[in-house]
């Protein structure tokens, strides 16, 4: 397939792009970054790199992006500023919103006027859709939450769902993505390897996670399987508490995991953004069961063993 990829040059893209190339897809990467890597694939035309900001309307008027969209079979849109890396000032909240909503709306508008639009759009969302809860259990049909992230995810999914009728659309509510070279686990590993790791906050908050390899497999399946459409919770079958996660991570590394990280420290650093780590939600997927998706790493033990080996 010829694929147009937005927001796929970061943490998830580091594994997704090589996996797509291995599956013999032809890729056009749209990124604000300068072109890097994939020299051989770029030389033979298997990878094209467009240095554009997909959250800006002018980008969608460039001949290169117009052509890429009209000649692509599918689009994968993972674009969005990282949620939990900066304080949620008013300015940063707008960055979080614009990077997701403007990109998705402009993409959908471009699909609507394209003479030959792609047949599939795989669009990111997040389990923040459900809000946070220490006791509730959430599946795809559960109602949305009422906080900032829940509102953002609702608007994000609504924007993606406005595709033309000819475009099959899948919104992936992605949980905490596990891999050693980034994300939450990437930040925790150096601390745990020194023997100073432990649960963050109370340890009672839920972590609904997915190994990055499973997320990449899930995206590839959604691209080609016509039965996939609508919202899918991209999480493993085994959500765990932060305390259980920390304990298992310590075991995987053969290190202690007894020193808790006080919540106020994170709140001082991240402000409202600390909610992502200090609060959580217990999310599973009914749809992945019905779609017959098979996880490589369905358990935390297997996922951490793979990520820390």
ZIGIJO-V266200 format. One record per backbone hydrogen bond with DSSP energy under -0.5 kcal/mol. CO is the residue of the C=O (numbers start at 1). NH is the residue of the N-H. If there is no record, write none. Layout:
CO_NH / CO_NH
This chain:
1_3 / 1_26 / 2_73 / 2_74 / 3_5 / 3_28 / 4_76 / 5_30 / 6_78 / 10_14 / 12_15 / 12_16 / 13_17 / 15_19 / 16_20 / 17_21 / 18_22 / 19_23 / 20_25 / 21_24 / 26_3 / 27_48 / 28_5 / 29_31 / 29_50 / 30_7 / 31_52 / 38_42 / 39_43 / 40_44 / 41_46 / 41_47 / 42_45 / 46_27 / 48_29 / 49_51 / 50_31 / 50_52 / 52_54 / 53_56 / 56_59 / 56_60 / 57_60 / 58_61 / 59_62 / 62_66 / 63_67 / 64_68 / 65_69 / 66_70 / 67_71 / 69_72 / 73_119 / 73_120 / 74_4 / 75_77 / 75_122 / 76_6 / 76_78 / 77_124 / 87_89 / 89_93 / 90_94 / 91_95 / 92_96 / 93_97 / 94_98 / 95_99 / 96_100 / 97_100 / 97_101 / 98_102 / 98_103 / 100_104 / 101_105 / 102_106 / 103_107 / 104_108 / 105_109 / 106_110 / 107_111 / 108_112 / 109_113 / 110_114 / 114_117 / 119_168 / 120_75 / 121_123 / 121_170 / 122_77 / 123_172 / 125_174 / 126_129 / 127_130 / 128_131 / 129_145 / 136_282 / 138_284 / 139_142 / 147_151 / 148_152 / 149_153 / 150_154 / 151_155 / 152_156 / 153_157 / 154_158 / 155_159 / 156_160 / 157_161 / 158_162 / 159_162 / 160_163 / 164_167 / 166_168 / 168_121 / 169_230 / 170_123 / 170_172 / 171_173 / 171_232 / 172_125 / 172_174 / 173_234 / 174_127 / 176_210 / 177_179 / 178_212 / 179_182 / 182_179 / 182_186 / 183_187 / 184_188 / 185_189 / 186_190 / 188_192 / 189_193 / 190_194 / 191_194 / 191_196 / 192_195 / 197_259 / 199_261 / 200_203 / 203_243 / 205_242 / 207_209 / 207_240 / 208_176 / 209_236 / 210_178 / 211_215 / 212_216 / 213_217 / 214_218 / 215_219 / 216_220 / 217_221 / 218_222 / 219_223 / 220_224 / 221_225 / 224_226 / 225_228 / 227_229 / 230_171 / 232_173 / 232_234 / 233_235 / 234_175 / 240_207 / 241_245 / 242_246 / 243_247 / 244_248 / 245_249 / 246_250 / 247_251 / 248_252 / 249_253 / 250_254 / 250_255 / 251_254 / 256_197 / 258_260 / 260_262 / 261_201 / 262_265 / 262_266 / 263_267 / 264_268 / 265_269 / 266_270 / 267_271 / 270_88 / 270_273 / 271_274 / 272_275 / 273_276 / 274_277 / 274_278 / 275_279 / 280_133 / 281_283 / 282_138 / 284_286 / 285_289 / 286_290 / 287_291 / 288_292 / 288_293 / 289_292 / 293_295 / 299_303 / 300_304 / 301_305 / 302_306 / 303_307 / 304_308 / 305_309
